[in-house]
Amino acid sequence: MGRMTASPGRRVLLAAPRGYCAGVDRAVIAVEKALEQYGAPVYVRHEIVHNKYVVQTLEKKGAIFVERTEEVPEGNIVMFSAHGVAPVVHEEAARGRLATIDATCPLVTKVHKEAVRFAKEDYDILLIGHEGHEEVIGTSGEAPDHITLVDGPEDVAKVEVRDESKVVWLSQTTLSVDETMETVEALKEKFPQLISPPSDDICYATQNRQIAVKKLAEDAQLVIVVGSKNSSNSIRMVEVALDAGAPAAHLVDFASEIDEAWLEGVTTVGLTSGASVPDVLVEEVLEWLGARGYGDVETVKTAEESITFSLPKELRRDLREEAAALVAERTGTSAE
């Protein structure tokens, strides 16, 4: 991609790693493979990932995004998003005679399994996360009688448990690491015997992108985070940049959303993107900045990422045939 000549003193610090994490990559490819393998339509419950561009692109290919399982006509395929769903959603799909593909990120699945295990052992589970977020709804649904949501340090004072010797914390994977640990410390002050999960629930990609944006904030007068307004990890990256000392930080879906007034007096722009953002959108921002004299691009690398996840096992089956069989079972007719 061609860029205009850099103006003296103007530069872009480009974060690495940035953009797609392994869980998002897996989920997006899963939708594309399902459309290729089974044909349109493939229904997806909620946005497969929180990114406007990705959702619009998949819609053009034949994906249909719905908010409720009941919106999917029986005999069809429904995919569950990377954020995960509660067990009741699987039950809804079964009642609706739907073939399912579970594209839940394996790191979110790990948190679900931890919730189930601790609930079986009769622990009170304090789930650190944001009320209404799809991941929190899904995790809470695994053990609703044992889970209490803690939405930040300010929530700690009102938390009550049955037995202070049997309390564990879990967390939404896309939170700010610093924000989560602040809440954990407040919980430990109130419940000294609080148990931590067997492994850190904040996902590796969230941590890596936050570390990278902190590094950008050391030198950039402006940090631009490419990501959607409903993307928790992208929103957190803006907050992390500001907390790390960046004078200004903004979240944009597209280069066209950048306000040229943000560049006034700015010689160094930090640029990164959320874990659900394809790099084509970052390239568009680089082109936009290059046209305004910020053609000197320096990559700031803080970590290597090599993790990949295999595609959902359901993609190895004939789901159209399974869906037809489910309908036939209800009507008493042949699926052939």
C-alpha positions, 0 to 999 in steps of 0.5 A, spaced: 500 500 500 502 506 498 503 512 503 505 519 502 511 522 504 512 523 511 512 530 514 518 531 518 517 529 525 511 526 524 510 518 525 506 513 527 507 507 532 504 501 530 502 496 536 504 489 535 501 484 537 494 487 535 487 485 532 485 478 531 486 473 537 486 466 536 478 465 538 476 471 534 480 468 528 477 461 529 469 464 530 470 468 523 473 462 519 467 458 522 462 462 520 465 462 513 466 455 513 459 453 515 457 458 509 461 454 504 460 447 506 452 448 508 450 454 504 446 460 506 443 461 510 447 460 517 444 463 523 448 466 528 446 468 535 448 475 537 454 478 533 459 472 532 464 477 534 463 485 536 466 488 530 461 492 525 465 491 519 466 483 520 458 482 521 457 486 515 462 482 511 459 476 513 452 478 512 453 479 505 456 472 504 449 469 507 450 469 515 443 472 518 444 475 525 439 474 530 438 476 538 434 470 540 434 463 538 427 463 537 428 467 531 431 461 527 426 457 523 426 450 525 430 445 521 436 450 520 443 451 523 445 456 528 452 458 531 453 460 537 458 466 538 465 467 540 462 470 547 459 463 549 452 462 551 448 459 557 446 452 557 439 454 557 441 456 550 443 449 548 436 447 550 432 452 546 436 450 540 434 443 541 427 445 542 427 449 536 430 443 532 436 446 530 443 444 528 448 447 532 455 450 531 458 452 538 464 457 536 465 459 543 472 461 544 476 456 548 478 460 553 471 462 555 469 455 555 475 454 560 471 459 565 465 456 564 468 449 566 471 452 572 464 455 574 461 448 573 466 445 577 466 450 583 459 450 583 459 443 584 463 443 590 458 448 593 463 455 592 460 462 592 463 464 585 464 472 585 464 473 577 468 480 575 465 483 569 460 488 566 453 487 567 449 485 560 455 483 557 454 476 553 460 473 556 458 474 563 451 472 561 453 465 558 458 464 564 453 466 569 448 461 566 452 455 568 451 456 575 446 461 577 445 459 584 452 460 585 454 466 581 454 473 584 456 479 579 462 484 581 462 489 576 468 493 579 471 495 586 465 499 587 461 493 587 465 489 593 461 493 599 455 490 597 457 483 596 455 477 601 457 470 601 454 464 605 461 461 607 467 466 607 472 460 607 469 457 600 469 463 596 472 463 589 473 469 583 472 468 576 472 474 571 470 476 564 476 474 559 476 481 556 477 486 562 483 490 563 488 486 567 489 492 572 481 493 573 480 486 574 486 486 579 484 492 583 477 488 584 480 482 586 484 486 591 478 489 594 475 482 594 481 479 598 480 485 603 473 483 605 474 476 604 481 474 606 480 466 604 478 468 597 481 463 592 483 465 585 482 461 579 487 455 577 489 460 571 489 467 570 482 468 566 484 474 563 485 472 556 493 472 553 490 476 547 487 482 552 493 482 556 498 482 550 494 488 547 494 492 553 501 491 554 502 494 547 498 500 548 501 502 555 508 502 551 505 506 545 502 511 551 509 512 553 511 516 547 504 518 543 500 524 544 494 521 541 492 513 541 487 511 536 484 504 537 480 501 532 474 497 534 467 497 535 463 501 541 460 494 543 467 491 544 469 490 551 476 489 550 477 495 545 474 500 550 478 497 555 484 499 551 482 506 550 482 506 558 488 503 559 492 508 554 489 514 558 491 511 564 498 510 562 499 517 560 497 518 553 494 525 553 488 523 548 486 516 546 480 515 541 476 509 539 474 508 531 471 503 527 473 506 521 478 511 518 473 516 516 471 517 523 477 520 525 477 527 527 482 531 524 482 536 530 485 530 534 492 531 530 493 538 532 500 539 535 501 531 535 507 529 532 507 521 534 500 517 533 500 510 537 495 506 533 492 499 535 486 495 534 482 490 538 482 483 538 476 482 534 478 487 528 481 485 521 488 488 519 485 491 513 481 497 518 488 498 521 491 499 514 486 504 512 487 508 518 495 508 516 493 510 509 489 516 512 494 518 517 499 517 511 495 522 507 496 527 512 504 527 513 504 521 518 508 516 513 513 514 518 511 508 521 515 504 526 512 497 529 512 497 537 513 489 538 511 487 545 510 480 545 509 474 540 503 470 539 503 463 536 496 460 539 491 457 534 485 453 536 482 448 531 475 449 528 468 447 532 468 439 531 461 440 528 463 443 522 466 435 520 458 433 520 453 434 515 449 439 519 443 440 514 442 433 514 441 433 522 437 439 522 432 435 517 432 429 521 430 433 527 424 436 524 422 429 521 423 426 528 417 431 530 413 431 524 414 423 524 416 424 516 422 421 513 428 426 513 430 424 505 
